[in-house]
Amino acid sequence: MSTPRTLVVMRHAKAEQAGPTDFERPLAPRGHGDAAAAGAWLSARGLVPDHALVSGALRTRETYEHVARGAGPAWSGLEASYDEGLYAAGVETALDLVRLVDDAHRHVLLIGHNPTVAHLAQLLDDGDGDVEAATELAMGYPTSATTVFRYDGSWAHLAPGAARLTGHFVGRG
């Protein structure tokens, strides 16, 4: 019998239009509240990751900090793993990074960039999950979009169409 796992795929919150480099663009003031709203939504659903894989870009790191703050004390001990490769990763590379997660971690949060995270969320969906969430997912993947999947299996075997869509939320704080 396989262990049920949760994968949360999230696009970073609203960022400033400019920074010293694209990699160093900070969140816009609205992004702080949007990320915190996404964290509160995850917390209200009882979703507490035991592993966070976050792009090394400033806006994704700040998104993670505000998501964790919005989620509250249950997330206080979680340290994110920042991966600079996730910044420019395509969907296959992002999927490969999830496949490298140790199976000891049952609940994983991935925060990255579009179009990669939108494509990843669409790629993973098995088509048999929450219909309302699927409709929202199909309408686009704006900043702070957060998609939750249930997956039964080893992370190493995560494949397209192998995860059940259980929720979708766009943080607007």
SULDA-V460722 format. One record per pair of residues at least 24 apart in sequence whose ideal C-beta (glycine too) atoms are under 8 Angstrom apart, sorted by the first residue. I is the first residue (numbers start at 1). J is the second residue. If there is no record, write none. Layout:
BEGIN
((I & J) (I & J))
END
This chain:
BEGIN
((2 & 152) (2 & 153) (2 & 154) (3 & 103) (3 & 106) (3 & 152) (4 & 106) (4 & 150) (4 & 151) (4 & 152) (5 & 106) (5 & 107) (5 & 108) (5 & 150) (5 & 151) (5 & 152) (5 & 153) (5 & 155) (6 & 47) (6 & 49) (6 & 106) (6 & 107) (6 & 108) (6 & 148) (6 & 149) (6 & 150) (6 & 151) (7 & 98) (7 & 108) (7 & 110) (7 & 124) (7 & 148) (7 & 149) (7 & 151) (7 & 158) (7 & 163) (8 & 42) (8 & 47) (8 & 49) (8 & 107) (8 & 108) (8 & 109) (8 & 110) (8 & 146) (8 & 147) (8 & 148) (8 & 149) (9 & 110) (9 & 112) (9 & 117) (9 & 120) (9 & 121) (9 & 124) (9 & 146) (9 & 147) (9 & 149) (10 & 38) (10 & 63) (10 & 67) (10 & 109) (10 & 110) (10 & 111) (10 & 112) (10 & 117) (10 & 144) (10 & 145) (10 & 146) (10 & 147) (11 & 111) (11 & 112) (11 & 113) (11 & 114) (11 & 117) (11 & 118) (11 & 141) (11 & 142) (11 & 143) (11 & 144) (11 & 145) (11 & 146) (12 & 55) (12 & 57) (12 & 59) (12 & 60) (12 & 63) (12 & 111) (12 & 112) (12 & 113) (12 & 143) (12 & 144) (13 & 38) (13 & 59) (13 & 62) (13 & 63) (13 & 66) (13 & 143) (13 & 144) (13 & 171) (14 & 143) (14 & 144) (15 & 59) (15 & 143) (19 & 58) (22 & 57) (23 & 56) (23 & 57) (23 & 58) (23 & 87) (24 & 57) (24 & 58) (25 & 57) (25 & 58) (25 & 59) (26 & 58) (26 & 59) (26 & 62) (27 & 59) (27 & 62) (27 & 63) (27 & 66) (30 & 173) (31 & 59) (31 & 62) (31 & 63) (31 & 66) (31 & 143) (31 & 144) (32 & 62) (32 & 66) (32 & 173) (33 & 66) (33 & 171) (33 & 172) (33 & 173) (34 & 143) (34 & 144) (34 & 171) (34 & 172) (34 & 173) (35 & 62) (35 & 63) (35 & 64) (35 & 65) (35 & 66) (35 & 67) (35 & 70) (35 & 144) (35 & 171) (35 & 173) (36 & 66) (36 & 67) (36 & 69) (36 & 70) (36 & 171) (36 & 173) (37 & 70) (37 & 144) (37 & 171) (37 & 172) (37 & 173) (38 & 67) (38 & 70) (38 & 144) (38 & 146) (38 & 169) (38 & 171) (39 & 66) (39 & 67) (39 & 68) (39 & 69) (39 & 70) (39 & 71) (39 & 72) (39 & 75) (39 & 171) (40 & 70) (40 & 71) (40 & 72) (41 & 146) (41 & 169) (41 & 171) (42 & 67) (42 & 71) (42 & 146) (42 & 148) (42 & 169) (43 & 70) (43 & 71) (43 & 72) (43 & 74) (43 & 75) (45 & 148) (45 & 167) (47 & 107) (47 & 148) (48 & 74) (48 & 75) (48 & 78) (48 & 107) (49 & 75) (49 & 78) (49 & 105) (49 & 107) (49 & 108) (49 & 109) (50 & 78) (50 & 105) (50 & 106) (50 & 107) (50 & 108) (51 & 78) (51 & 81) (51 & 101) (51 & 102) (51 & 105) (51 & 107) (51 & 108) (51 & 109) (52 & 78) (52 & 79) (52 & 80) (52 & 81) (52 & 108) (52 & 109) (52 & 110) (52 & 111) (53 & 80) (53 & 81) (53 & 83) (53 & 86) (53 & 97) (53 & 98) (53 & 101) (53 & 108) (53 & 109) (53 & 110) (53 & 111) (54 & 80) (54 & 81) (54 & 82) (54 & 83) (54 & 86) (54 & 109) (54 & 110) (54 & 111) (54 & 112) (55 & 82) (55 & 83) (55 & 84) (55 & 86) (55 & 87) (55 & 89) (55 & 111) (55 & 112) (55 & 113) (56 & 82) (56 & 83) (56 & 84) (56 & 86) (56 & 87) (57 & 87) (57 & 113) (60 & 86) (60 & 87) (60 & 111) (60 & 112) (60 & 113) (63 & 111) (63 & 144) (64 & 109) (64 & 111) (67 & 109) (67 & 111) (70 & 173) (86 & 110) (86 & 112) (86 & 113) (87 & 112) (87 & 113) (89 & 116) (90 & 116) (91 & 116) (91 & 119) (91 & 120) (91 & 123) (94 & 120) (95 & 120) (95 & 123) (95 & 158) (95 & 160) (98 & 155) (98 & 158) (99 & 155) (99 & 156) (99 & 157) (99 & 158) (100 & 155) (100 & 156) (101 & 155) (102 & 155) (103 & 154) (103 & 155) (103 & 156) (105 & 155) (108 & 155) (114 & 141) (115 & 141) (117 & 141) (117 & 145) (118 & 145) (121 & 145) (121 & 147) (121 & 149) (123 & 160) (123 & 161) (124 & 149) (124 & 151) (124 & 158) (124 & 160) (124 & 161) (124 & 162) (124 & 163) (124 & 165) (125 & 149) (125 & 161) (125 & 163) (125 & 165) (126 & 161) (126 & 162) (126 & 163) (126 & 164) (126 & 165) (127 & 161) (128 & 164) (129 & 164) (129 & 165) (129 & 166) (130 & 165) (130 & 166) (130 & 167) (130 & 168) (132 & 168) (133 & 165) (133 & 166) (133 & 167) (133 & 168) (134 & 165) (134 & 168) (136 & 168) (136 & 170) (137 & 165) (137 & 168) (142 & 170) (144 & 170) (144 & 171) (144 & 172) (145 & 169) (145 & 170) (146 & 170) (146 & 171))
END
